[in-house]
């Protein structure tokens, strides 16, 4: 070994200290062997989300032959067909016409119920169980129950006709209202549970302090509870809106599938299952995601102007 090589040789103890120091610096940044625990989640996300998502977007730029004949052969022909065909494009309005009112109703109806159930009283557990019970029913069972109860020959119409309140059966299902009722039944429990959890995070002493200052319950709710609850309301509205916007079974079972409940998911299924046009089905799915993102962005923008501090509670 030459003198130069010997001079460049690093002692073993110094190399060990350098390696230990590097591991320590990486550990401070959260980089260590425990990251291997994330590998299954990463593989799961790539295989079941990222790859299908990118593949679906790629399909939107590969129009079918019948689309090419009518809308051109370039990569954006599917999007021109989506916006140019009123039968497909109007599904955006029809879906929003269902999702927005249902999400808004579920949130607003959950507020007084959750606010009242904050306090202890006899029968609270039973009432909470009854409010959450529809979660266990499922969409198909809910639709079947609506058809049996609110159909033209259902219990409700027979009762109303027997007491002479109506002369002919009310059309409560197989139309817009049938889907609305189904979405309210299935979506209200989620909104109620979310708002209940947010209310539990508001320190009761804040409201008690307002009471000692002479504020009545309306003033306490409007000036204390509601501003603290507003960020949670925004999150609850987003989740319930996405749940209602992606409606499919209800629109087909208790709605008018090719009429006033012709939602975007049904249009995607029609392109995929009936026309075997996978690129157009992917295009409709992408547009569904974009519409949802626009609504979510608007709600989050509104949420940014709300109270952002601590609620002082456990939530």
Order of alpha helices (4+ residues) and beta strands (2+ residues): alpha-alpha-alpha-alpha-alpha-alpha-alpha-alpha-alpha-alpha-alpha-alpha-alpha-alpha-alpha-alpha-alpha
